[in-house]
Amino acid sequence: MYIDHGNPLPSGIEESVRNLREVAPSLYFNVPRGFHTLLPYLQKDKALGSNSSAILVQFRRQRRHEPGGF
């Protein structure tokens, strides 16, 4: 278990991105704003490619439970 001390704001997301490069999660939880802030980094940064599948799966699952989610 790893607890990321970054936050979903532009000032704190860089710490989360650094942590994701070091720790490859098999399961990832975040608040909706955190997923939205992190998504552009996952889409453009190939270094996060190995981690992005677990994160994107959790993002999609969360979105299904939100009003207007996909």
N, C-alpha and C positions, 0 to 999 in steps of 0.2 A: 504494500500500500504506500502510495506517495501522495502527499498533500502539497499542492502548488500554492505558493503564497502570492502569486501574481493576482491581477484583478482584471475584469473585462473592460476597463476603461483604456483609452489610447495610451495613457501614461503607465499602465501596468501590464499591458498585453505582451510587451517585449519579454518580460520575465517568464511568462507562461510559454512563449514560443521557444525561448532558450531551454526551459525545462523539458519541453516535448522533444527537443533534439537529443537530450541526454537520456530521457526515460521513455522507452517505447511501451505505451500502455496497451493492454489487451482490452481494457474497459475504461471508458472515460466519461465523467460526469461534469456538467457545468450548468450554469444558469443560462437562460435563452440569450441574454445579451452577450455572454461569453462566447457562445457558439457563433453568433453573428459577427462578433469582432474578430474571432479566430479564422473564420472561413476564408477571407482573402489570402491570409498567410498560407493556408493549406493548399489553396489553388495555385499559388505562384511559386512556392518554395519546394523544390524537388527533394531537399534534405529531409523534409517532413513526410515525404511520400510513403515511407514504410509505416508511419504512425497514423497517417490520415484516414486509412480505411476504418479503423476502430472508432476514431473520433467522428467521422462522417456518419457512420451507422448510428451512433448515439444521437447525433444531431437530427437525423431523419426520424428516429423513434420519438424524440421529444416533440418535434414539429407536428407529428400526427395527432398529438394530444392537445395541441393548442388550437384555438378558434382560427379557421382559415389556413391551417397547416396543410402540408402536402403529404 
